[in-house]
Every structure is written in structure tokens, then in C-alpha cells.
Amino acid sequence: MTGSEAPPPTPQAAPTFRLAYVPGVTPAKWVRVWQERFPDMPLSLHAVTAAEASDLLREGGADAGFVRLPVDRTFFSAIPLYTETTVVVVPKDHVIAAVEEVTTEDLADEVVFHPLDDVLDWERPPGEPAFERPATTADAVELVAANVGLLVVPQSLARLHHRKDLTYRTLVDAPQSSVALSWPEEATTDLVEDFIGVVRGRTVNSTRGRTTSRSTSAPEQPKRKRPDTGGGARRQAGTGSTRRGGATGGKSGKGTKGTGRGKPRRRS
């Protein structure tokens, strides 16, 4: 094919909701609800690193994504979902494995890896720095298994890279990582609104969010008027005393005391 030739036309792809997610996030429960609620709308998953997520969404490679905060709020909308516990990953025979939780001071004499894809916002990482920063969290886990040092990560990443020879303990005074659903604010489409409803736990009949999902319901019928039996004419003809006084007795329409003529007779 020469440079002047155009590629053959391709059929337009069917609409699909494209969802990105970063390591540690498990979108299965939301995907299941989406498939049950919108069986005719496919959902495709795109695994990306935490550093790649914003660029992918910004460039239109996905409609929305589960990302780690912070995000650029001048461009993205975000719904915070949860904040993770921070843990330290250690070999199972390490002294820290004997306790339930530790502080950063307990790591002061330990080599603690700070991988290049670290998602924690440290002012200063704890422990002694390693000779070289591992490229990824997965690489750092391998080094921990080799008894070279320790690793501090959100709990979901410790679970993601679980090994039988490693364990983890809560680090109580470390920064924490929060996960959010995010999308470009200018690209808040109907599909994005639908997925927001899924994540927020809205029911199918919820009045919030996208209105087109309710467009197939039957239109509300106007209330039927009750047949006029003449009561209206009687109310217009009189002062209303026929309902309050008259044959049944009681107070007159002007609010004055009755004369007694309407009082029931006492039985002998």
C-alpha cells in the first residue's frame, strides 16, 4: 500500500464501556452488577499501573477507571470509595511477624524498599534506604523473599503479591492510599452515569442519575375526576351549613350558638 492510499473502511465498533483499574483494585463485584443490569452493553476491563491511569483516561483510552488518589481535579471528576490500611511485608520468620502491628520507629534499623511505582505519599520513607530502588512493587517483593529488606505497601498490594514465605503486619503511623472512581469531567457520558449508579449502589428504579434508563416506563396517567353527584352544586347554593347543621343539628354557619331546635330529644 502506498502512502497515498487510504485503508479500507472498517465497520464501526459496537459501543462498549471501557473500565480501567490499577493494581490492588478488584472490580469484579461492580462488573457483575453491570452485566446483570445492562446485559446488552459489554464492559471491557483495562489493567494499568497507578502511574499510567491518569494518562489513559486523559487520552480517551477508557471511559472511567478505579485509580489511586490524588488526581488532577481541574480535569477529572472523582468519587472516593475507600482508604486502605498500610502494611509492612516481611519474611514469615522475621521478628515483626510475632506482633500484630508496628510503627515506623520499629523499622528504623531495617532496610525498607521504596520501589519506583510506590503509591504512598511519604515525606521521608521509613528505615534505611536500599542501595538501589526496585523498579516495581513485584520486584521489591522478590527482594523481601530473599531476606534483603522489607516493603511497605497498601494492604491490597500485599495480598496481590502474596507468597507462602511472606506475611504482613499493620503499620499504624504510615501514609495511606485511597481508591476512587474517576473520569474526565468533560466526558461524563450516559454510560459513565450508569456506572456511577452501579458503584454507588443505586437500584434500577433510582430517581438519581441518568434519566434515559426510565424512558421506557409507561407514562403517568392523568388522575380521573370523580363524577359530579350534585354535591358541588349544593355547596355553591348554600353556605355549607347543610353538612354541619340542618337536620343533624349543631352550630349554625355563622358560628353562633344554636337555639336548641336542632338538639336531639331525650328519650323517656
KEROBA-591372 format. One record per residue (C-alpha): residue in one letter; x, y, z. Coordinates in steps of 0.1 Angstrom, whole numbers, plus 2048, in hexadecimal, padded with zeros to 3 digits. Last residue first. Layout:
# KEROBA-591372
AXYZ
...
//
This chain:
# KEROBA-591372
S48D85AB0F
R4A6860AF2
R4B6882AF2
R4B0894AD2
P4CE89BABB
K4D88C0AB9
G4D08D2A99
R4B78E9AA8
G4CE8F2AC4
T4D4915AB9
G4F690FAAA
K514923AB5
T52493AA9C
G53E92EA83
K52E93FA65
G52691DA54
S512912A72
K51F8FAA8C
G5118D7A90
G4F28C7A84
T4F18A9A6C
A4D38B6A58
G4E48D6A50
G5078DBA5F
R52A8D1A53
R5258C3A31
T5068D8A28
S5188F6A37
G5308F9A19
T52491CA11
G50B9119F7
A5089109D1
Q52D90A9CB
R52F8EC9E3
R50F8DD9D5
A51C8E19B1
G53C8CF9BB
G52A8B39CB
G5178AD9AB
T52588B9A5
D54289798F
P556879984
R579876993
K59488397C
R5AD86A96F
K5D1872977
P5E6875959
Q5FA85694F
E61F856955
P63284B937
A63B826935
S66081E93B
T67781E91E
S686840926
R693835948
S6B682D93E
T6B684E92B
T6B686194B
R6DA85A955
G6E3861979
R6CA862996
T6A6856996
S6B183399F
N69C81798E
V6BA801985
T6C88059A8
R6E481C9B1
G70380B9C1
R71A8289BC
V7308139A6
V713808990
G70582C98E
I728839984
F72881E969
D70782C95A
E71485095C
V734844949
L71E83492F
D70985392B
T729867925
T73D87C93D
A759885924
E7608A992F
E76789D952
P781884947
W77B86495C
S78385897F
L77783D996
A78C8409B6
V7A582D9CA
S7B783B9E8
S7DB8349F3
Q7E7838A17
P805849A26
A816836A42
D810838A67
V7FF816A6E
L8147FFA58
T7FE7DFA58
R8107BEA54
Y8197AAA35
T822786A2D
L83B775A16
D847751A0F
K825747A00
R8257649E8
H80B77F9E3
H8127999C8
L7ED7A49C5
R7E87A19EA
A8047B89F2
L7F77CF9D7
S7D57D09E7
Q7E47D8A09
P7F47F99FD
V8197F59FB
V8397F6A11
L8557DEA08
L8707CDA1B
G8957C4A14
V8AD7ABA05
N89D78CA13
A89977D9F0
A87377E9F4
V8777A39FA
L88A7A69DA
E86F7949C6
V8557AC9D6
A86A7CA9CA
D8697BD9A6
A8437BA9A7
T8417DD9B5
T8537E9996
A8747F898B
P8867F09AB
R89880E9BB
E8BE8099BE
F8D58069DC
A8B78039F3
P8AD81FA09
E8AD819A2F
G88C81AA41
P86E82FA3A
P867843A1A
R869869A1E
E84D881A16
W83C862A08
D81E8629F1
L81783D9EC
V81282F9C9
D8358219C4
D83B81A99F
L8608229A1
P86480A9BE
H86D8169E1
F87D7F89F2
V8827F8A18
V8A37EEA26
E89D7EAA4B
D8AC7FDA68
A890818A6A
L8747FFA63
D8667FEA87
E866824A85
T84D822A68
T835812A7F
V82B7EDA83
E80C7D7A83
E8017B4A8C
V8227A7A9A
A837787A94
A83A78EA6F
I8507ACA78
V86C794A83
H86F786A60
D869761A5A
K84B768A44
P85F77FA2E
V8527A3A2F
V8397B9A1E
V8307D9A31
V80C7E4A30
T7F7803A28
T7D2800A2C
E7BE80CA0E
T7A7829A0A
Y7858249F8
L76F8309DC
P7788549D3
I7638609B6
A77887399D
S77388D981
F79289396C
F7A08B295B
T7A48CD976
R7A38B1990
D7C48A4985
V7C5883997
P7D087A9BB
L7C685F9BF
R7C983B9B2
V7B5831994
F79681D98B
G790828968
A777839950
D77183A92B
A79282B921
G7AD833907
G79F857904
E7C1868906
R7BA876929
L7AE854935
L7CD84292A
D7E485E936
S7D485D959
A7D783795C
E7FB834951
A80B83C973
A7F4824986
T7FD80896E
V7E27FD955
A7CA7E0952
H7AF7E7938
L78D7D793C
S7727D6921
L74D7D9928
P7347CE90E
M7127DF90D
D6F57C7905
P6F57B7928
F6F27D9939
R6E57D295C
E6F37AF961
Q7147B794F
W7187D7962
V7127C6983
R72D7AC97B
V7457C7970
W7407D9991
K7487B99A5
A7667B198F
P7787D2992
T7947C69A8
V7AD7E29AE
G7D07D99B9
P7E07E2998
V7CE7FE985
Y7AD7FD973
A7A0809951
L77D805946
R772807921
F74C80791C
T7467F98F9
P7338068DB
A7357F08BC
A7537F78A6
Q74C809886
P7537F3868
T7757F8858
P77B80C839
P79A801825
P7BA81482D
A7C0833818
E7DA8327FD
S7F18507FA
G80E84080D
T80E8227F6
M800800800
//
